[in-house]
């Protein structure tokens, strides 16, 4: 499983536009092949900073989404609202053995 975290900083006046876009697209993303989980987090101290937190069956599934028309359209509309470059991490979930 791959966990994907993307930190996005928006122009303050664009926060509501981003929230509407995410609300319109979240079920489409959750229904995309290989997506197991999707959440949107908002920074506790900076109301224009959001993070998406998603689980994907594999990196291949994540890449399939990242090259899809759904992603391309959503990302184009999202990045037009940014005030700073996004930061993204892909991490593997580790199993702790005791």
Secondary structure, 3 states (H helix, E strand, C coil): CEEEEEEEEECHHHHHHHHHHHHHHHHHHHCCCCEEEEEEEECCCCCCEEEEEEEECCHHHHHHHHCCHHHHHHHHHHHCCECCCCEEEEEECCCCCC
